[in-house]
């Protein structure tokens, strides 16, 4: 959505009283925006309630007047930007990046720059056009708030070679997640359909028949007294939000996930984003050898683990 600034006004109805402001706005059809993006817009001063700036968790009252001076996102930019990146592997064909949480992979409306692609264009030469005009070098992606190992390619040969492995599901991908799952089995497999949820455009669901299947294997690595588990997941398919969707629908949502977490787990004092980290990535290299990378836990994930192991509650 790129265009002229627009003012949106809402009057809170009795049925919406008590709802969080950010949840209310994310549920509106206009502007089409996620809950995390709402928080950013609030921080930018675009949103007021009864003429006052309030927090995202403000509890709505009947007849509250919400006013949003909505500034449409800038057009995507493919400018090289000197953004630091950590490399787990690097050669003339490809690289494996340790993507930080909070970084979008490629430019799009709402995230016009400051992305991994902008950083790659600065650090690597001749990426333009490899894999697509707006996604140079990108073979796969991680959600903005998911950290960890992500492969990028530097030539068409490597891009085709890795894309084929992703298509054939021969890539080794292991993720670590913190979930609230006191009733979760020690190990198992989730196999479901995969389709956008018609009741929530920001979610996917496995409960509606669709053309695509999603398969996630998991094993519990650690359990804590609070009911939280550290789980390791490996993917047989790589659908959008696959891990987050599967654990949510298994009544074991990820901590800090404000899309799939529900009222109890979307907000936690342990971590300020979905607790999901792409821990390992393995694939065959175009020259014949095998590449395997392990991304260390970022500080927020490591600190959350330390707190859980010390017996602290996540609430």
Secondary structure, 3 states (H helix, E strand, C coil): CCCCCEEEEEECCHHHCCCEHHHHHHCCCCCCCCHHHHHHHHHCCCEEECCECCCCCCECCCCCEEEEEECCCCCCCCCCCCCCCEEEEECCCEEEEEECCCCCCCCECCECCCCHHHHHHHHCCCCCCCCCCCCCCECCCCCCCCEEEEEEECCHHHHHHHHHHHHCCCCEEEEEEEEECCCCCCEEEEEEEEEECCCCCCCEECCCCCCEEEEEEEEEEEECCCCEEEEEEEECCCCCCHHHHHHHHCCCCECCCCCCCHHHHCCCCCCCCCCEEEEEEEEECCCCCEEEEECCCCHHHHHHHHHHHCCCCCC
